Amino acid sequence: MEQILIILIALTAAAVAWALVSVIAAFTGGEKRKIHQRLSTEHRAEASVRGGHAVLLHAQDQSLPTLLRGFAPAQMLQRRINQAFPELRLTKFLTIVVILAVIVGGIAWLLSATQAVGIIAGAVGGYLPFFVVSARRSKRQKTISRQLPEALDFLSRVLRAGQSFSTGLQMMSEELPQPLAGEFRRCYDQHSLGQPIDEGLREMAIRLESTDFAFFATAVVIQRQSGGDMAEVLGNISHMIRQRMRLQQSVKAKTAEGRFTGYIMVAFPAIMFCVAWALNPNYGKILLHTGQGHILLGVAVGLQLFGLFLIKKITTVRV
């Protein structure tokens, strides 16, 4: 039973470390905030000039309960959920988190007859939905980034054939693979209902949180105001995105050794402690059953989290 407790403690430490790193990375994402400000400030100015014109810039936030609409972390979590599961709402997601935490914690409590084991297992079970959303969102963002150059080339060919930009959006929503086709379908539907294309693209850029798509949206907005060859602009953006992707892959390959070494160094102490505990149960009693041991464990976990954050910052190269 004590071995199960150690395993659950290790899993909890890993889950908490991943959660803290994700939260810190989200709140320190200055580039995304700049994109949001650049795309939304101009939008708000235009909306204020037109007066009563209704714009669905933050339509996804309307699904939040009234008490949470002014709460920034809730809005950020809802956007991340929408990027992973577009039909899932925050209230339903939080309900799933609570149910999983109660079920997993209750089963662990009944099997171990220990309250600490139940609490730790409940924390792990409650974190699982966040992990699934993070993994699904990351996979979807990477898929959109890979599809975007081909989408811009497709739109460029449509424009060279003499079709309008709105027709190009419709054809992209029909011909491109998911999930990018669904996003362009939403933009085209909003334009069909009366929303200007510029505002639809701004909303789409904020919804996707993609630097590459922000380049495309900004270029379209500028071109529609100043004029120029849109097909040539799209071709240049597509070429630039492909070059950035190649550079990102090159940087990722060169930093793979450092990242892998960092992950091993972070996981090695917890794994070795579990192995030593399994071989000699008396080994960890001082750490787990004394106040000084708890302090040492807290300091060790804090230093591990700090080291993981530093490794991530060192090996992350902005391209």
The 8 nearest C-alpha neighbors of each residue, nearest first, counted from 0:
[[1, 3, 2, 4, 111, 5, 113, 110],
 [0, 2, 4, 3, 5, 280, 6, 276],
 [3, 1, 5, 0, 4, 6, 277, 276],
 [4, 2, 6, 0, 1, 5, 7, 116],
 [3, 5, 1, 7, 2, 6, 116, 8],
 [4, 6, 8, 2, 7, 3, 9, 1],
 [7, 5, 3, 9, 8, 4, 10, 2],
 [6, 8, 10, 4, 9, 5, 11, 3],
 [9, 7, 5, 11, 6, 10, 12, 4],
 [8, 10, 6, 12, 7, 11, 5, 13],
 [11, 9, 7, 13, 12, 8, 14, 6],
 [10, 12, 14, 8, 13, 9, 123, 15],
 [13, 11, 9, 15, 10, 14, 16, 8],
 [12, 14, 16, 10, 11, 15, 17, 9],
 [15, 13, 11, 17, 16, 12, 18, 10],
 [14, 16, 18, 12, 17, 13, 11, 19],
 [17, 15, 13, 19, 14, 18, 304, 12],
 [16, 18, 14, 20, 15, 19, 21, 13],
 [19, 17, 15, 21, 16, 20, 14, 22],
 [20, 18, 22, 16, 21, 17, 23, 15],
 [19, 21, 23, 17, 18, 22, 24, 16],
 [22, 20, 24, 18, 19, 23, 25, 17],
 [21, 23, 25, 19, 24, 20, 18, 26],
 [24, 22, 20, 26, 25, 21, 27, 19],
 [25, 23, 21, 27, 22, 26, 20, 28],
 [26, 24, 22, 28, 23, 27, 21, 20],
 [25, 27, 23, 28, 24, 22, 29, 21],
 [26, 28, 24, 25, 29, 23, 22, 30],
 [29, 27, 25, 30, 26, 31, 24, 32],
 [30, 28, 32, 31, 27, 33, 26, 34],
 [29, 31, 33, 32, 28, 34, 210, 27],
 [32, 30, 34, 33, 29, 28, 35, 208],
 [31, 33, 35, 29, 30, 34, 36, 28],
 [34, 32, 36, 30, 31, 35, 37, 29],
 [35, 33, 31, 37, 32, 36, 38, 30],
 [36, 34, 32, 38, 33, 37, 39, 205],
 [35, 37, 33, 39, 34, 38, 40, 32],
 [38, 36, 34, 35, 39, 40, 33, 41],
 [37, 39, 35, 36, 201, 40, 34, 41],
 [38, 40, 42, 36, 41, 37, 35, 43],
 [41, 39, 43, 42, 36, 37, 38, 44],
 [40, 42, 44, 43, 39, 45, 38, 37],
 [41, 43, 39, 45, 40, 44, 46, 38],
 [42, 44, 46, 40, 41, 45, 47, 39],
 [43, 45, 41, 47, 42, 46, 40, 48],
 [46, 44, 48, 42, 47, 43, 41, 49],
 [45, 47, 43, 49, 48, 44, 42, 50],
 [46, 48, 50, 44, 45, 49, 43, 51],
 [49, 47, 45, 46, 50, 44, 43, 51],
 [50, 48, 46, 47, 52, 51, 45, 44],
 [49, 51, 47, 48, 52, 46, 53, 45],
 [50, 52, 53, 49, 46, 47, 48, 54],
 [51, 53, 50, 49, 54, 46, 47, 48],
 [54, 52, 51, 55, 46, 194, 50, 56],
 [53, 55, 56, 52, 194, 46, 198, 57],
 [54, 56, 58, 57, 53, 202, 59, 199],
 [57, 55, 202, 54, 58, 198, 201, 199],
 [58, 56, 59, 60, 55, 61, 202, 54],
 [57, 59, 55, 60, 61, 56, 62, 54],
 [58, 60, 61, 57, 62, 78, 77, 81],
 [61, 59, 62, 58, 57, 63, 74, 68],
 [62, 60, 63, 59, 58, 57, 68, 64],
 [63, 61, 60, 59, 64, 88, 58, 89],
 [62, 64, 61, 60, 68, 67, 65, 89],
 [65, 63, 67, 66, 68, 62, 61, 90],
 [64, 66, 67, 68, 63, 69, 61, 62],
 [65, 67, 64, 68, 69, 70, 63, 73],
 [68, 66, 70, 64, 69, 65, 63, 73],
 [69, 67, 65, 70, 63, 66, 64, 60],
 [68, 70, 67, 71, 66, 74, 65, 73],
 [71, 69, 67, 73, 68, 72, 74, 66],
 [70, 72, 74, 73, 75, 69, 68, 67],
 [73, 71, 75, 74, 70, 76, 77, 67],
 [74, 72, 76, 71, 75, 70, 77, 67],
 [75, 73, 77, 71, 72, 76, 78, 60],
 [74, 76, 72, 78, 77, 73, 71, 79],
 [75, 77, 73, 79, 74, 78, 72, 80],
 [76, 78, 80, 74, 75, 79, 89, 73],
 [79, 77, 81, 75, 80, 76, 74, 82],
 [80, 78, 82, 76, 81, 77, 75, 83],
 [79, 81, 77, 83, 82, 78, 84, 76],
 [82, 80, 85, 78, 84, 79, 83, 77],
 [81, 83, 79, 80, 136, 84, 85, 78],
 [82, 84, 136, 80, 135, 81, 132, 85],
 [83, 85, 81, 87, 86, 80, 82, 132],
 [86, 84, 81, 87, 82, 83, 80, 88],
 [85, 87, 84, 88, 81, 80, 83, 82],
 [88, 86, 84, 85, 81, 80, 89, 91],
 [89, 87, 91, 90, 92, 86, 62, 77],
 [88, 90, 92, 91, 77, 93, 63, 87],
 [89, 91, 93, 92, 88, 94, 63, 64],
 [92, 90, 94, 89, 88, 93, 95, 87],
 [91, 93, 89, 95, 94, 90, 88, 96],
 [92, 94, 96, 90, 95, 91, 89, 97],
 [93, 95, 91, 97, 92, 96, 98, 90],
 [94, 96, 92, 98, 93, 97, 99, 91],
 [97, 95, 125, 93, 99, 94, 98, 100],
 [96, 98, 100, 94, 95, 99, 101, 93],
 [99, 97, 95, 101, 100, 96, 102, 94],
 [100, 98, 102, 96, 124, 101, 97, 125],
 [99, 101, 121, 125, 124, 97, 103, 98],
 [100, 102, 104, 98, 99, 103, 105, 121],
 [103, 101, 105, 99, 104, 100, 98, 106],
 [104, 102, 106, 121, 100, 105, 124, 101],
 [105, 103, 121, 117, 120, 107, 101, 102],
 [104, 106, 108, 102, 107, 103, 101, 117],
 [107, 105, 109, 103, 108, 104, 102, 110],
 [108, 106, 117, 110, 104, 105, 109, 111],
 [107, 109, 117, 105, 112, 111, 106, 110],
 [110, 108, 106, 112, 107, 111, 105, 113],
 [111, 109, 107, 108, 112, 106, 113, 105],
 [110, 112, 113, 108, 109, 107, 0, 116],
 [111, 113, 108, 109, 110, 114, 107, 116],
 [114, 112, 111, 116, 115, 108, 117, 109],
 [113, 115, 117, 116, 108, 118, 112, 111],
 [116, 114, 118, 117, 113, 119, 108, 4],
 [115, 117, 119, 114, 113, 118, 4, 120],
 [116, 118, 108, 104, 107, 114, 120, 115],
 [119, 117, 121, 115, 120, 116, 104, 122],
 [118, 120, 122, 116, 121, 117, 115, 123],
 [119, 121, 104, 123, 117, 122, 118, 116],
 [122, 104, 120, 100, 124, 118, 103, 119],
 [123, 121, 125, 119, 120, 124, 100, 118],
 [124, 122, 120, 126, 121, 125, 11, 119],
 [123, 125, 100, 121, 127, 126, 99, 122],
 [126, 124, 100, 96, 122, 123, 127, 99],
 [125, 127, 123, 129, 124, 128, 122, 130],
 [126, 128, 130, 124, 129, 125, 131, 123],
 [129, 127, 131, 130, 126, 132, 96, 125],
 [130, 128, 132, 126, 127, 131, 133, 125],
 [129, 131, 127, 133, 128, 132, 134, 126],
 [130, 132, 128, 134, 129, 133, 135, 127],
 [133, 131, 129, 135, 130, 134, 83, 136],
 [132, 134, 130, 136, 131, 135, 137, 129],
 [133, 135, 137, 131, 136, 132, 130, 138],
 [136, 134, 132, 138, 83, 137, 133, 131],
 [137, 135, 83, 139, 133, 138, 134, 82],
 [138, 136, 140, 134, 139, 135, 133, 141],
 [137, 139, 135, 141, 136, 140, 134, 142],
 [138, 140, 142, 136, 141, 137, 135, 143],
 [141, 139, 137, 143, 142, 138, 136, 144],
 [140, 142, 144, 138, 139, 143, 137, 145],
 [143, 141, 139, 145, 140, 144, 138, 146],
 [142, 144, 146, 140, 145, 141, 179, 147],
 [143, 145, 141, 147, 142, 146, 140, 211],
 [146, 144, 142, 143, 147, 141, 148, 149],
 [147, 145, 143, 144, 149, 148, 150, 142],
 [146, 148, 150, 144, 149, 145, 143, 151],
 [149, 147, 237, 151, 150, 146, 152, 240],
 [150, 148, 152, 151, 147, 146, 153, 237],
 [149, 151, 147, 153, 148, 152, 154, 146],
 [150, 152, 154, 148, 153, 149, 233, 237],
 [153, 151, 155, 149, 150, 154, 234, 156],
 [152, 154, 150, 156, 151, 155, 149, 157],
 [155, 153, 157, 151, 156, 152, 167, 150],
 [154, 156, 230, 152, 158, 153, 157, 233],
 [157, 155, 159, 153, 158, 154, 160, 152],
 [158, 156, 154, 160, 155, 159, 162, 167],
 [157, 159, 162, 155, 161, 160, 156, 230],
 [160, 158, 156, 161, 157, 155, 230, 162],
 [161, 159, 157, 158, 162, 156, 155, 163],
 [160, 162, 158, 159, 163, 157, 156, 164],
 [163, 161, 158, 160, 157, 166, 164, 167],
 [164, 162, 166, 165, 167, 158, 161, 157],
 [163, 165, 167, 166, 168, 162, 158, 154],
 [166, 164, 168, 167, 163, 169, 187, 196],
 [167, 165, 169, 163, 168, 164, 170, 162],
 [166, 168, 164, 170, 165, 169, 154, 157],
 [169, 167, 165, 171, 166, 170, 187, 183],
 [168, 170, 166, 172, 167, 171, 187, 165],
 [169, 171, 173, 167, 172, 168, 174, 166],
 [172, 170, 168, 174, 173, 175, 169, 167],
 [171, 173, 180, 184, 169, 183, 170, 174],
 [174, 172, 170, 171, 175, 169, 180, 184],
 [173, 175, 171, 172, 170, 176, 180, 169],
 [174, 176, 180, 171, 172, 173, 177, 179],
 [177, 175, 180, 178, 179, 174, 146, 173],
 [178, 176, 179, 180, 181, 175, 143, 182],
 [177, 179, 181, 180, 176, 182, 143, 139],
 [180, 178, 177, 182, 181, 143, 183, 176],
 [181, 179, 172, 177, 175, 183, 182, 178],
 [182, 180, 184, 179, 183, 178, 177, 185],
 [181, 183, 185, 179, 184, 180, 186, 178],
 [184, 182, 186, 180, 172, 185, 181, 187],
 [185, 183, 172, 181, 187, 182, 186, 188],
 [184, 186, 188, 182, 183, 187, 189, 181],
 [187, 185, 183, 189, 199, 184, 188, 190],
 [186, 188, 190, 184, 189, 185, 168, 183],
 [189, 187, 191, 185, 190, 186, 184, 192],
 [188, 190, 192, 186, 191, 187, 194, 185],
 [191, 189, 194, 187, 193, 192, 188, 195],
 [192, 190, 188, 189, 193, 187, 194, 186],
 [193, 191, 189, 190, 194, 188, 187, 195],
 [194, 192, 190, 191, 195, 189, 188, 196],
 [193, 195, 190, 189, 192, 196, 199, 198],
 [196, 194, 197, 198, 190, 199, 193, 189],
 [195, 197, 199, 198, 190, 200, 194, 186],
 [198, 196, 200, 195, 199, 220, 201, 219],
 [197, 199, 201, 200, 196, 195, 202, 42],
 [198, 200, 196, 202, 186, 201, 197, 203],
 [199, 201, 203, 197, 202, 198, 216, 204],
 [202, 200, 198, 204, 203, 199, 38, 197],
 [201, 203, 199, 56, 205, 200, 204, 206],
 [202, 204, 200, 206, 201, 205, 207, 199],
 [205, 203, 201, 207, 206, 202, 213, 208],
 [204, 206, 202, 208, 203, 207, 35, 201],
 [205, 207, 203, 204, 208, 202, 78, 82],
 [206, 208, 204, 209, 205, 203, 82, 140],
 [209, 207, 205, 206, 204, 31, 210, 213],
 [210, 208, 212, 207, 211, 213, 204, 140],
 [209, 211, 213, 212, 214, 208, 34, 31],
 [212, 210, 214, 213, 209, 240, 215, 144],
 [211, 213, 215, 214, 209, 210, 204, 216],
 [212, 214, 210, 216, 215, 211, 204, 217],
 [215, 213, 211, 217, 212, 216, 218, 210],
 [214, 216, 212, 218, 213, 217, 219, 211],
 [217, 215, 213, 219, 218, 214, 200, 212],
 [216, 218, 220, 214, 219, 215, 213, 221],
 [219, 217, 215, 221, 216, 220, 222, 214],
 [220, 218, 222, 216, 217, 221, 223, 215],
 [219, 221, 217, 223, 218, 222, 197, 216],
 [222, 220, 218, 224, 219, 223, 225, 217],
 [223, 221, 226, 219, 225, 224, 220, 218],
 [222, 224, 220, 221, 226, 225, 219, 227],
 [225, 223, 221, 222, 226, 220, 219, 227],
 [224, 226, 222, 223, 221, 227, 220, 219],
 [227, 225, 222, 223, 224, 228, 221, 229],
 [228, 226, 229, 222, 225, 223, 232, 231],
 [227, 229, 231, 230, 232, 226, 222, 233],
 [230, 228, 232, 231, 227, 233, 222, 155],
 [231, 229, 155, 233, 232, 228, 158, 234],
 [230, 232, 234, 233, 229, 228, 235, 155],
 [233, 231, 229, 235, 234, 230, 236, 228],
 [234, 232, 236, 230, 235, 231, 151, 155],
 [233, 235, 231, 237, 232, 236, 238, 152],
 [236, 234, 238, 232, 237, 233, 239, 231],
 [237, 235, 239, 233, 238, 234, 240, 232],
 [236, 238, 148, 234, 240, 235, 239, 151],
 [237, 239, 235, 241, 236, 240, 234, 242],
 [238, 240, 236, 242, 237, 241, 235, 243],
 [241, 239, 243, 237, 242, 238, 236, 244],
 [240, 242, 244, 238, 243, 239, 245, 237],
 [243, 241, 239, 245, 244, 240, 246, 238],
 [244, 242, 240, 246, 241, 245, 247, 239],
 [243, 245, 247, 241, 246, 242, 240, 248],
 [246, 244, 242, 248, 243, 247, 249, 241],
 [245, 247, 249, 243, 244, 248, 250, 242],
 [248, 246, 244, 250, 249, 245, 251, 243],
 [247, 249, 251, 245, 246, 250, 252, 244],
 [248, 250, 246, 252, 247, 251, 245, 253],
 [251, 249, 247, 253, 252, 248, 246, 254],
 [250, 252, 248, 254, 249, 253, 255, 247],
 [251, 253, 249, 255, 250, 254, 248, 256],
 [252, 254, 250, 251, 255, 249, 256, 257],
 [253, 255, 251, 257, 256, 252, 314, 250],
 [256, 254, 258, 252, 257, 253, 251, 259],
 [255, 257, 259, 254, 258, 260, 253, 252],
 [258, 256, 260, 254, 255, 259, 261, 314],
 [259, 257, 261, 255, 260, 256, 262, 254],
 [258, 260, 262, 256, 261, 257, 255, 263],
 [261, 259, 257, 263, 258, 262, 256, 264],
 [262, 260, 258, 264, 259, 263, 257, 265],
 [261, 263, 265, 259, 264, 260, 266, 258],
 [264, 262, 260, 266, 261, 265, 267, 259],
 [263, 265, 261, 267, 262, 266, 260, 268],
 [264, 266, 262, 263, 267, 303, 261, 268],
 [267, 265, 263, 264, 269, 268, 262, 270],
 [266, 268, 270, 264, 269, 263, 265, 271],
 [269, 267, 271, 270, 266, 272, 265, 264],
 [270, 268, 272, 271, 267, 266, 273, 9],
 [271, 269, 273, 267, 272, 268, 274, 266],
 [270, 272, 274, 268, 273, 269, 267, 275],
 [271, 273, 275, 269, 270, 274, 276, 268],
 [274, 272, 276, 270, 271, 275, 277, 269],
 [273, 275, 271, 277, 276, 272, 270, 278],
 [276, 274, 272, 278, 277, 273, 279, 271],
 [275, 277, 280, 273, 279, 274, 278, 282],
 [278, 276, 274, 275, 279, 280, 273, 2],
 [279, 277, 275, 276, 274, 280, 282, 273],
 [278, 280, 276, 281, 282, 277, 275, 283],
 [281, 279, 276, 282, 277, 278, 283, 284],
 [280, 282, 284, 279, 283, 276, 285, 278],
 [283, 281, 280, 279, 276, 284, 275, 285],
 [282, 284, 286, 285, 281, 276, 287, 280],
 [285, 283, 287, 286, 281, 288, 282, 280],
 [286, 284, 283, 288, 289, 287, 292, 282],
 [292, 285, 287, 283, 284, 293, 288, 289],
 [286, 288, 284, 285, 292, 289, 283, 293],
 [287, 289, 284, 285, 286, 290, 292, 293],
 [290, 288, 292, 291, 285, 287, 286, 293],
 [289, 291, 293, 292, 294, 288, 286, 287],
 [292, 290, 294, 293, 289, 295, 286, 285],
 [286, 291, 293, 295, 289, 290, 294, 285],
 [294, 292, 296, 290, 291, 295, 286, 297],
 [293, 295, 291, 297, 292, 296, 298, 290],
 [296, 294, 292, 298, 297, 293, 299, 291],
 [295, 297, 299, 293, 294, 298, 300, 292],
 [298, 296, 294, 300, 295, 299, 301, 293],
 [297, 299, 301, 295, 296, 300, 302, 294],
 [298, 300, 296, 302, 301, 297, 295, 303],
 [301, 299, 303, 297, 302, 298, 296, 304],
 [302, 300, 298, 304, 303, 299, 297, 305],
 [301, 303, 305, 299, 304, 300, 306, 298],
 [304, 302, 300, 306, 301, 305, 307, 265],
 [305, 303, 307, 301, 306, 302, 16, 308],
 [304, 306, 302, 308, 303, 307, 301, 309],
 [307, 305, 303, 309, 308, 304, 302, 310],
 [308, 306, 304, 310, 305, 309, 303, 311],
 [307, 309, 305, 311, 306, 310, 304, 312],
 [310, 308, 312, 306, 311, 307, 313, 305],
 [311, 309, 313, 307, 312, 308, 314, 306],
 [310, 312, 308, 314, 309, 313, 315, 307],
 [313, 311, 309, 315, 310, 314, 308, 316],
 [314, 312, 310, 311, 315, 309, 316, 308],
 [313, 315, 311, 312, 254, 310, 316, 258],
 [316, 314, 312, 313, 311, 317, 254, 251],
 [317, 315, 314, 318, 250, 313, 312, 247],
 [316, 318, 315, 247, 250, 314, 30, 246],
 [317, 316, 247, 243, 246, 250, 244, 315]]
